Amino acid sequence: MSMLRSAAVVVVLTEDSDCLVCGGYEGIAAGRPTVLSDTPALRACFGEAAIYSKHSVDELLQVVIAAAVGDRTKDITGALRVLQDAIDREWECLLSAVSKQMKHHG
């Protein structure tokens, strides 16, 4: 995780339109600008917390440079917090449900 936190930008690409890439969660959790493939599934999952790019060299170059120099990172800071809070709440809910089941069956 320390390597991710020191990265200027995290870039995670996929050609699978239904894939939710783990690197997306990791980059966002590390608080780094995260560039993902521009797919409906990734947009639905990460919303404004990520930056999206098509798989063209020109667009990727433009998006990564903009993310690295902070042109878009200010726009996503709040979205990162919202997404991290939602992930934390979901995790706590799942942990609570598992704990209840263990008590019920234990």
Buried (B, 14 or more C-beta within 10 A) or exposed (E): EEEBEEBEBBBBBBEEEEBBBEBBBBBBBBBBBBBBBBBEBBBEBBEEBBBBBEEEEEEBEEBBEBBBEEBBBEEBEEBBEBBBEEBEEEEEEEEEEEEEEEEEEE
